[in-house]
Amino acid sequence: MSDSTNIIESVKEYYGKKLQTSDDLKTGACMTPSKQMTKPMKEALSAVHDEVLSKYYGCGLVIPEKVERACVLDLGSGSGRDCYALSKLVGQEGSVIGLDMTDEQLEVARKYIDYHTQKFGYSVPNVEFVKGYIEKITEAGVKENSIDIIISNCVINLSPDKKAVLREAYKVLKEGGELYFSDVYCDRDLPDSARKHEVLWGECISGALWWEDLLSLAKEVGFSQPRLVTATPVPVERADFKQVLGDARFVSVTYRLFKLPSALQPTRQVIYNGEIPGYEGELKFDHQQTFKNGEAVSVDKEMSTILSVSRFKDEFDFQPVSSGSSCCVPAVEVKIDPFVYMAQLDSKGELLSPACCVSTTDKCC
Ligand SMILES: C[S@@+](CC[C@H](N)C(=O)[O-])C[C@H]1O[C@@H](n2cnc3c(N)ncnc32)[C@H](O)[C@@H]1O
């Protein structure tokens, strides 16, 4: 497993032929934490067809807030679980594109388009599945500046060229658009011996980036700082795998990144109006920023810009920072080591444990 073509072919083989259902997985990478869901999310996920759910290989919850009428792209959509949940949540006026390179995965996903269209009471499908590579999104037919939200669930780690994936994602997002994705990260840059392990690559372990590398890649491509939403441990139990990996540790992290204009908005006070369904009391934007309904919060230029150019712009009142603190809310660095964050959560008894892959509330093991 070294050059890019070998990696791509081996991953296709893994998800097309070797794995039949999530029970065939050999590590805990493809596990989704069981809590955190709003009622509409639970309803959307429990409406997804059982065969689609049985082939779910995600590692996080990639359903962000305020998706109604959005145009969503799922990178590495697999059998389509997240696409179908979002198909319900975006509504008939929204749309969802699932992009994947593996025929067998696309076949299962496409088989249930009519089923979900009927189930959601739509007159025409609002979801389509496209064959292509996440490193070449525009070649697959997705237009530049056309997407409101990109999601991806446990896929970018599988790519031999993560920078190309981020570059293409940035290209197809509209200004103010968001990349909201879950993926596996490592606490170090893995040695070649671990990188070359075919099964561990397929299991979303060997291709995991050192978490700091994601931050640099995102910056190089032009995204806002990656904001950590949640982090959960990824257990690797098998002795033969541990031998290959040494004492490297793994974490599944959900990050949100925005495509912003180059001229940032000034620092401001913002007041959340509490009108996003499911988030009336508060909007927990990332691990350190929660906006409570009606409460004025001073935000730095980057957050001020995110809130005023993204789909959240009508959900906030914007006011100048009160005199006295006049010009300056210092820029907030949101960088945090996800392993440190998990330790903090653990000490407060708030660390979510991974649940099984079929993660609707009633189907969870
Ligand atoms: C771990 S599975 C996750 C599938 C889906 N997101 C889910 O949550 O069930 C990885 C998926 O990404 C796809 N994939 C991996 N690398 C890809 C690439 N370079 N281009 C397109 N699809 C890719 C695989 O075919 C597979 O369906």
The ligand as a Tripos MOL2 file, in Angstrom:
@<TRIPOS>MOLECULE
LIG
   27    29     1     0     0
SMALL
NO_CHARGES

@<TRIPOS>ATOM
      1 C1        -15.9980    4.3440    6.0280 C.3       1 LIG1
      2 S1        -17.0680    4.3580    4.6480 S.3       1 LIG1
      3 C2        -18.2000    5.6110    5.1470 C.3       1 LIG1
      4 C3        -19.4410    5.6200    4.3080 C.3       1 LIG1
      5 C4        -20.5270    6.5800    4.7560 C.3       1 LIG1
      6 N1        -20.0250    7.9280    4.9070 N.3       1 LIG1
      7 C5        -21.1610    6.1030    6.0310 C.2       1 LIG1
      8 O1        -21.1180    6.8610    7.0130 O.co2     1 LIG1
      9 O2        -21.6820    4.9990    6.0530 O.co2     1 LIG1
     10 C6        -16.0800    5.1470    3.4200 C.3       1 LIG1
     11 C7        -16.7690    5.3880    2.0730 C.3       1 LIG1
     12 O3        -15.9930    6.3470    1.3680 O.3       1 LIG1
     13 C8        -15.8100    5.9330    0.0390 C.3       1 LIG1
     14 N2        -14.5110    6.4750   -0.4020 N.ar      1 LIG1
     15 C9        -13.3120    6.2570    0.1780 C.ar      1 LIG1
     16 N3        -12.3450    6.9280   -0.4710 N.ar      1 LIG1
     17 C10       -12.9630    7.5930   -1.4870 C.ar      1 LIG1
     18 C11       -12.4910    8.4630   -2.5130 C.ar      1 LIG1
     19 N4        -11.1980    8.7630   -2.6090 N.pl3     1 LIG1
     20 N5        -13.3980    8.9670   -3.3780 N.ar      1 LIG1
     21 C12       -14.7200    8.6420   -3.2780 C.ar      1 LIG1
     22 N6        -15.2140    7.8240   -2.3330 N.ar      1 LIG1
     23 C13       -14.3520    7.3040   -1.4430 C.ar      1 LIG1
     24 C14       -15.8550    4.4150    0.0900 C.3       1 LIG1
     25 O4        -16.2380    3.8790   -1.1440 O.3       1 LIG1
     26 C15       -16.8820    4.1690    1.1910 C.3       1 LIG1
     27 O5        -18.1660    4.0700    0.6580 O.3       1 LIG1
@<TRIPOS>BOND
     1     1     2 1
     2     2     3 1
     3     2    10 1
     4     3     4 1
     5     4     5 1
     6     5     6 1
     7     5     7 1
     8     7     8 2
     9     7     9 1
    10    10    11 1
    11    11    12 1
    12    11    26 1
    13    12    13 1
    14    13    14 1
    15    13    24 1
    16    14    15 ar
    17    14    23 ar
    18    15    16 ar
    19    16    17 ar
    20    17    18 ar
    21    17    23 ar
    22    18    19 1
    23    18    20 ar
    24    20    21 ar
    25    21    22 ar
    26    22    23 ar
    27    24    25 1
    28    24    26 1
    29    26    27 1
@<TRIPOS>SUBSTRUCTURE
     1 LIG1         1 GROUP 0 **** ****
